[in-house]
Amino acid sequence: MSRSIDSSRALNIADLRLLAKRRLPRAAFDYIDGGADAEVTLRENCRVFEDVTFRPRSAVVTPRADLGTTVLGQGLALPVLLGPVGSCRMFYPRGEAVAARAAGAAGTAYVLSTLSGTRLEEVKAATTGPCWYQLYLCGGRQTALSAIARAREAGFSALVVTIDTPVPGMREKDLRNGVKELLGSSRFAAFPYVWQFLARPRWLAAFLADGGLMKFPNVVLPDGPMPYADVGVALSESVVCWDDLRWLREVWDGPIVIKGVHTADDARRAVDAGASALVVSNHGGRQLDGVAATLRVLPEVVAAVGGRIEVLMDGGIRRGSDVAKALALGARAVLVGRAYAYGLGAGGEAGVARAIEILRADLERTLKLLGCPSVRDLDASHVDVPPHWRAATVAQPPPPTGHDGPAR
């Protein structure tokens, strides 16, 4: 078991980030922390919350703030889900199962990445809460069908289809740190970068004891689980188009969530494709740099959907007040990624639990200070946004239908 730094003393997510930086090798920490290109969108995802201010109701007694909500018909104790983060085994042994267990204990849902280092069956068995499976089409349709069948059999309740990864983003920190070389099969290629692992001997011992070199057991190719070094090629060869939603609907009879929606046009297409929910997401600033922050485009997407399906959001959530602002602008709930990954890297299950508790306590305090008794009562009257944001909520006509690429 990897030695954990005491995460119980962390006051906020930024504290967990510093603890994770102390415990993890640079390559693993930068994998969590970094974004694409110049990281403009990464920074803006967090900064944009400063543009939204609260409008509290004073002299209101709120002895209890109700954080419970329902997402896809499932009751959750708080409107914060743990979103898909790939390669969590780099941060802590059996990282995905550890995080899922903490989510279940907190009464919320866990979303497992296709690019998990832990078998999906083990992850589902670890938690008492809902589990969703996030799908990439790595390895082609037959490989995806196999994973979908396994997810259904294991008890995953929703399928999350990510649509914003036609190629991996240009993550310069990962390239400089040699992440692909370190986690690949060539010792010669890894040699120039291995000092990062050697500088964290306790982490390295736990990583090796947990199986060592990364593979993806939920992407089973003809010759076995997909190795880490194949990720970039696999994503480039597994682009999701709207036509794919047709056959996915045929093989998955549960809710389908579309993740990676930035615009009103794509929001309407998600509705037309039969999605049960969508996630306003720019992949945490890890794909196309220079796109707008997710909170900025949330009102546009909510207006386009018009209540026909549920709208979730991720990106930049570091405080409970961020969660409240997203809910006030129309999100049913939010997904967090880095916020809990920092906790996982800092202290395993205890670190994830501490991250969730920080957000829960922040959100409860924010509701009481707003004079709002429940997350379900949060609406646009509780916030002020810049005037030009509101102009974007005016519904636009749908674009002409064009060729969407071949179905697989």
C-alpha positions as CSV (number, residue, x, y, z in Angstrom):
1,M,0.0,0.0,0.0
2,S,1.3,3.4,-1.0
3,R,2.2,5.7,1.9
4,S,-0.4,8.5,2.0
5,I,0.1,12.1,3.2
6,D,-2.5,13.1,5.8
7,S,-5.3,14.7,3.7
8,S,-7.7,15.2,6.6
9,R,-6.1,18.6,7.3
10,A,-6.7,20.0,3.9
11,L,-9.0,23.0,4.0
12,N,-9.7,23.2,0.3
13,I,-9.0,21.5,-3.0
14,A,-5.9,23.7,-3.5
15,D,-4.5,22.1,-0.4
16,L,-5.1,18.6,-1.7
17,R,-3.4,19.6,-5.0
18,L,-0.3,20.6,-3.0
19,L,-0.4,17.3,-1.1
20,A,-0.7,15.3,-4.4
21,K,2.2,17.2,-5.8
22,R,4.4,16.2,-2.8
23,R,3.5,12.5,-3.1
24,L,3.4,11.9,-6.8
25,P,6.1,11.7,-9.4
26,R,6.1,14.8,-11.7
27,A,4.8,12.8,-14.6
28,A,1.8,11.6,-12.7
29,F,1.0,14.9,-11.0
30,D,1.3,16.8,-14.3
31,Y,-1.0,14.3,-16.0
32,I,-3.7,15.4,-13.5
33,D,-2.8,19.1,-13.4
34,G,-2.0,19.9,-17.0
35,G,-4.0,21.0,-20.0
36,A,-3.7,21.4,-23.7
37,D,-1.3,23.8,-25.5
38,A,-1.0,27.1,-23.6
39,E,-3.6,26.0,-21.0
40,V,-5.8,29.0,-21.7
41,T,-9.0,27.1,-21.4
42,L,-7.7,25.2,-18.4
43,R,-7.2,28.4,-16.5
44,E,-10.4,30.1,-17.8
45,N,-12.5,27.1,-16.6
46,C,-11.6,28.1,-13.0
47,R,-11.4,31.9,-13.4
48,V,-14.8,32.3,-15.1
49,F,-16.6,31.6,-11.8
50,E,-15.3,35.0,-10.6
51,D,-17.5,36.7,-13.3
52,V,-20.7,35.3,-11.6
53,T,-21.7,36.9,-8.4
54,F,-24.4,35.9,-5.8
55,R,-27.7,37.6,-4.9
56,P,-28.4,36.4,-1.4
57,R,-31.7,36.6,0.5
58,S,-30.9,38.0,3.9
59,A,-32.7,37.6,7.2
60,V,-33.7,34.1,6.1
61,V,-33.4,31.3,8.6
62,T,-32.1,28.2,6.9
63,P,-31.3,25.6,9.7
64,R,-30.8,22.9,7.2
65,A,-29.7,22.9,3.5
66,D,-31.0,20.0,1.4
67,L,-28.3,18.9,-1.0
68,G,-30.2,15.9,-2.4
69,T,-31.1,15.7,-6.0
70,T,-32.0,13.2,-8.7
71,V,-30.0,12.5,-11.8
72,L,-31.3,10.1,-14.5
73,G,-33.9,9.0,-12.0
74,Q,-31.4,8.1,-9.3
75,G,-31.4,9.9,-6.0
76,L,-28.0,11.3,-5.0
77,A,-27.0,12.8,-1.6
78,L,-25.4,15.8,-3.3
79,P,-25.3,17.2,-6.9
80,V,-21.6,16.4,-7.4
81,L,-20.6,13.3,-9.4
82,L,-17.1,11.9,-9.8
83,G,-16.4,12.2,-13.5
84,P,-14.2,10.0,-15.7
85,V,-10.5,10.4,-15.2
86,G,-8.2,8.0,-17.1
87,S,-5.2,6.1,-15.7
88,C,-6.1,6.6,-12.0
89,R,-3.8,3.7,-11.2
90,M,-1.0,6.2,-11.7
91,F,-2.2,8.2,-8.7
92,Y,-3.0,5.4,-6.2
93,P,-3.2,1.5,-6.3
94,R,-6.5,0.4,-7.7
95,G,-7.3,4.1,-8.0
96,E,-10.6,3.7,-9.9
97,A,-12.0,1.3,-7.4
98,V,-10.8,3.4,-4.5
99,A,-12.5,6.5,-5.9
100,A,-15.7,4.7,-6.6
101,R,-15.9,3.4,-3.1
102,A,-15.5,6.9,-1.7
103,A,-18.3,8.1,-4.1
104,G,-20.7,5.4,-2.9
105,A,-20.0,6.2,0.7
106,A,-20.8,9.8,0.1
107,G,-24.1,8.9,-1.6
108,T,-23.1,10.0,-5.1
109,A,-22.3,8.4,-8.5
110,Y,-19.0,7.5,-10.1
111,V,-18.2,7.6,-13.8
112,L,-15.6,5.1,-15.0
113,S,-13.3,6.0,-17.9
114,T,-12.8,3.5,-20.7
115,L,-9.1,4.2,-20.2
116,S,-9.2,2.8,-16.6
117,G,-6.3,0.8,-15.2
118,T,-8.8,-1.3,-13.2
119,R,-11.3,-3.8,-14.5
120,L,-14.8,-2.4,-14.6
121,E,-16.3,-5.3,-12.7
122,E,-14.0,-4.6,-9.8
123,V,-14.9,-0.9,-9.8
124,K,-18.6,-1.6,-9.8
125,A,-18.2,-4.1,-7.0
126,A,-16.3,-1.5,-4.9
127,T,-19.2,1.0,-4.6
128,T,-22.6,1.1,-3.1
129,G,-23.6,4.0,-5.3
130,P,-24.5,4.3,-9.0
131,C,-21.8,3.7,-11.6
132,W,-21.8,5.0,-15.2
133,Y,-19.5,3.8,-17.9
134,Q,-17.8,6.4,-20.1
135,L,-17.2,5.0,-23.6
136,Y,-14.5,5.6,-26.2
137,L,-14.6,3.5,-29.3
138,C,-11.0,2.4,-28.9
139,G,-10.4,-0.8,-30.9
140,G,-13.4,-0.4,-33.0
141,R,-17.1,-1.3,-32.7
142,Q,-16.6,-4.9,-31.7
143,T,-14.3,-4.0,-28.9
144,A,-16.7,-1.4,-27.7
145,L,-19.6,-3.8,-27.9
146,S,-17.7,-6.2,-25.6
147,A,-17.1,-3.5,-23.1
148,I,-20.7,-2.4,-23.2
149,A,-21.9,-5.9,-22.6
150,R,-19.5,-6.2,-19.6
151,A,-20.7,-2.9,-18.2
152,R,-24.4,-4.0,-18.5
153,E,-23.7,-7.3,-16.9
154,A,-21.7,-5.6,-14.0
155,G,-24.6,-3.3,-13.3
156,F,-23.5,0.1,-14.7
157,S,-26.6,2.2,-15.1
158,A,-25.7,4.7,-17.8
159,L,-23.5,5.0,-20.8
160,V,-21.5,8.2,-21.2
161,V,-20.4,8.9,-24.8
162,T,-17.6,11.4,-25.1
163,I,-17.7,13.3,-28.4
164,D,-14.8,15.8,-28.1
165,T,-11.8,13.5,-28.7
166,P,-11.2,13.0,-32.4
167,V,-7.5,13.2,-31.6
168,P,-5.8,13.7,-28.2
169,G,-5.1,17.3,-27.2
170,M,-1.6,18.6,-27.3
171,R,-0.6,18.1,-23.7
172,E,2.9,19.5,-23.6
173,K,3.7,18.6,-20.0
174,D,3.0,14.9,-20.7
175,L,5.3,15.0,-23.7
176,R,8.1,16.7,-21.8
177,N,7.7,14.3,-18.9
178,G,7.7,11.2,-21.1
179,V,4.5,9.8,-19.8
180,K,4.0,7.5,-22.8
181,E,7.6,6.2,-22.6
182,L,7.4,5.7,-18.8
183,L,4.2,3.7,-19.0
184,G,5.0,1.9,-22.2
185,S,6.9,-1.4,-22.7
186,S,10.3,-0.1,-23.8
187,R,12.8,0.2,-21.0
188,F,15.2,1.9,-23.3
189,A,12.7,4.6,-24.2
190,A,11.8,5.1,-20.6
191,F,15.3,5.5,-19.3
192,P,15.7,9.3,-19.8
193,Y,12.6,9.9,-17.8
194,V,12.8,7.2,-15.1
195,W,14.4,9.6,-12.5
196,Q,10.9,11.0,-11.8
197,F,9.7,7.6,-10.5
198,L,12.9,6.9,-8.6
199,A,12.5,10.2,-6.8
200,R,9.3,8.8,-5.2
201,P,10.4,5.3,-4.1
202,R,7.3,4.6,-1.9
203,W,5.0,5.6,-4.8
204,L,7.1,3.4,-7.2
205,A,7.0,0.4,-4.9
206,A,3.2,0.6,-4.6
207,F,2.8,1.2,-8.4
208,L,4.9,-1.9,-9.2
209,A,3.0,-4.0,-6.6
210,D,-0.3,-2.9,-8.2
211,G,0.8,-4.3,-11.6
212,G,3.4,-1.8,-12.9
213,L,3.2,-0.8,-16.5
214,M,-0.2,0.6,-17.5
215,K,-2.6,-1.4,-19.6
216,F,-6.3,-0.8,-20.1
217,P,-8.3,-4.0,-19.1
218,N,-11.6,-2.6,-20.4
219,V,-10.2,-2.3,-23.9
220,V,-9.6,-5.9,-24.8
221,L,-8.0,-6.3,-28.3
222,P,-7.3,-9.6,-30.0
223,D,-3.9,-9.8,-28.4
224,G,-5.0,-8.7,-24.9
225,P,-5.6,-5.4,-23.0
226,M,-4.6,-2.3,-24.9
227,P,-1.2,-1.0,-23.7
228,Y,-0.8,2.6,-22.6
229,A,1.4,3.6,-25.6
230,D,-1.5,2.9,-28.0
231,V,-3.8,5.5,-26.6
232,G,-3.2,8.3,-29.1
233,V,-3.5,6.1,-32.1
234,A,-6.6,4.4,-30.7
235,L,-8.4,7.7,-30.1
236,S,-7.5,9.0,-33.5
237,E,-9.1,5.8,-35.0
238,S,-12.2,5.8,-32.9
239,V,-13.9,9.2,-33.7
240,V,-17.5,9.3,-32.5
241,C,-20.0,10.8,-34.9
242,W,-23.8,11.4,-34.5
243,D,-24.6,8.3,-36.5
244,D,-22.9,6.1,-33.9
245,L,-25.7,7.1,-31.5
246,R,-28.1,5.0,-33.6
247,W,-26.3,1.6,-33.0
248,L,-25.4,2.5,-29.5
249,R,-29.1,3.0,-28.7
250,E,-29.8,-0.4,-30.2
251,V,-27.2,-2.2,-27.9
252,W,-27.7,-0.1,-24.7
253,D,-31.2,0.1,-23.3
254,G,-30.4,2.4,-20.4
255,P,-29.8,6.1,-20.4
256,I,-27.1,7.6,-22.7
257,V,-25.3,10.7,-21.7
258,I,-23.5,12.8,-24.3
259,K,-20.3,14.4,-22.9
260,G,-18.4,17.2,-24.6
261,V,-21.2,19.6,-25.7
262,H,-20.0,23.2,-26.2
263,T,-22.8,24.8,-28.2
264,A,-26.5,25.2,-28.6
265,D,-26.4,23.4,-31.9
266,D,-24.7,20.3,-30.5
267,A,-27.1,20.4,-27.5
268,R,-30.1,20.2,-29.9
269,R,-28.4,17.4,-31.8
270,A,-27.9,15.5,-28.5
271,V,-31.7,15.8,-27.8
272,D,-32.5,14.7,-31.3
273,A,-30.2,11.7,-31.0
274,G,-32.2,10.5,-28.0
275,A,-29.7,11.3,-25.2
276,S,-31.2,11.3,-21.7
277,A,-28.7,13.9,-20.6
278,L,-25.7,15.8,-21.8
279,V,-22.5,17.2,-20.1
280,V,-21.3,20.7,-21.0
281,S,-17.6,20.0,-21.1
282,N,-14.4,21.0,-22.8
283,H,-12.6,18.0,-21.4
284,G,-11.1,20.0,-18.5
285,G,-9.1,22.1,-21.0
286,R,-7.3,19.1,-22.2
287,Q,-8.4,19.0,-25.8
288,L,-9.0,22.1,-27.9
289,D,-7.3,25.1,-26.2
290,G,-9.1,28.4,-26.7
291,V,-12.7,27.2,-26.4
292,A,-14.9,29.0,-23.9
293,A,-15.1,28.0,-20.3
294,T,-17.9,25.6,-19.6
295,L,-19.7,27.9,-17.2
296,R,-19.7,30.5,-19.8
297,V,-21.6,28.4,-22.4
298,L,-23.8,26.6,-19.8
299,P,-26.7,29.2,-20.2
300,E,-26.7,28.8,-24.0
301,V,-26.9,25.1,-23.8
302,V,-29.6,25.1,-21.1
303,A,-31.7,27.5,-23.2
304,A,-31.3,25.3,-26.3
305,V,-32.3,22.1,-24.5
306,G,-35.4,23.8,-23.0
307,G,-35.9,21.2,-20.3
308,R,-36.2,18.3,-22.6
309,I,-33.2,16.4,-21.1
310,E,-31.0,16.9,-18.1
311,V,-27.9,19.2,-18.4
312,L,-24.8,18.5,-16.4
313,M,-21.5,20.4,-16.4
314,D,-17.9,19.9,-15.6
315,G,-14.8,22.1,-15.7
316,G,-13.1,24.2,-13.1
317,I,-15.1,23.1,-10.1
318,R,-13.0,23.7,-7.0
319,R,-15.4,25.0,-4.4
320,G,-19.0,24.4,-3.3
321,S,-19.8,27.9,-4.4
322,D,-18.8,26.9,-7.9
323,V,-21.3,24.1,-7.7
324,A,-24.0,26.5,-6.6
325,K,-23.3,28.9,-9.5
326,A,-23.5,26.1,-12.0
327,L,-26.8,24.9,-10.5
328,A,-28.2,28.4,-10.5
329,L,-27.4,28.7,-14.2
330,G,-29.4,25.5,-15.0
331,A,-27.2,22.5,-14.4
332,R,-28.9,19.6,-12.7
333,A,-25.6,18.5,-11.2
334,V,-21.8,18.8,-11.9
335,L,-19.0,16.4,-12.5
336,V,-15.6,16.9,-10.9
337,G,-12.4,15.4,-12.1
338,R,-9.2,17.1,-10.9
339,A,-10.9,18.0,-7.6
340,Y,-11.1,14.3,-6.6
341,A,-8.0,13.2,-8.5
342,Y,-5.9,15.5,-6.4
343,G,-7.4,13.9,-3.3
344,L,-6.7,10.4,-4.8
345,G,-3.1,11.3,-5.4
346,A,-2.7,12.9,-2.0
347,G,-4.3,10.1,0.1
348,G,-6.2,7.4,-1.7
349,E,-9.7,6.8,-0.5
350,A,-9.3,9.2,2.4
351,G,-8.2,11.9,0.1
352,V,-11.2,11.4,-2.3
353,A,-13.5,11.4,0.7
354,R,-11.9,14.6,1.9
355,A,-12.4,16.2,-1.5
356,I,-16.1,15.3,-1.5
357,E,-16.5,16.5,2.0
358,I,-14.9,19.9,1.2
359,L,-17.3,20.4,-1.7
360,R,-20.3,19.2,0.3
361,A,-19.5,21.5,3.3
362,D,-18.8,24.5,1.0
363,L,-22.1,23.9,-0.9
364,E,-24.1,23.6,2.3
365,R,-22.6,26.8,3.7
366,T,-23.2,28.6,0.5
367,L,-26.9,27.7,0.4
368,K,-27.4,28.9,4.0
369,L,-25.6,32.2,3.2
370,L,-27.8,32.6,0.1
371,G,-31.0,31.9,2.2
372,C,-31.8,29.0,-0.1
373,P,-33.1,25.8,1.5
374,S,-32.3,23.4,-1.2
375,V,-30.2,22.9,-4.3
376,R,-33.4,22.3,-6.2
377,D,-34.4,25.9,-5.4
378,L,-31.3,27.5,-6.9
379,D,-32.1,29.5,-10.1
380,A,-30.9,32.4,-12.1
381,S,-32.4,34.8,-9.5
382,H,-29.6,33.8,-7.1
383,V,-26.8,35.1,-9.4
384,D,-25.8,38.0,-11.5
385,V,-23.9,37.3,-14.8
386,P,-22.3,39.7,-17.3
387,P,-25.0,41.2,-19.6
388,H,-23.4,39.7,-22.8
389,W,-23.9,36.2,-21.3
390,R,-27.7,36.5,-21.4
391,A,-27.6,37.4,-25.1
392,A,-26.3,33.9,-25.9
393,T,-29.3,32.2,-24.3
394,V,-31.6,33.4,-27.2
395,A,-32.4,30.2,-29.1
396,Q,-30.8,29.9,-32.6
397,P,-32.3,28.0,-35.5
398,P,-30.8,24.5,-36.0
399,P,-28.0,24.3,-38.6
400,P,-28.6,22.5,-42.0
401,T,-28.2,18.8,-41.8
402,G,-25.0,17.7,-43.4
403,H,-22.9,14.5,-43.7
404,D,-21.8,13.3,-40.3
405,G,-19.3,10.7,-41.4
406,P,-19.7,7.0,-41.7
407,A,-21.4,4.9,-39.0
408,R,-19.3,2.1,-37.5
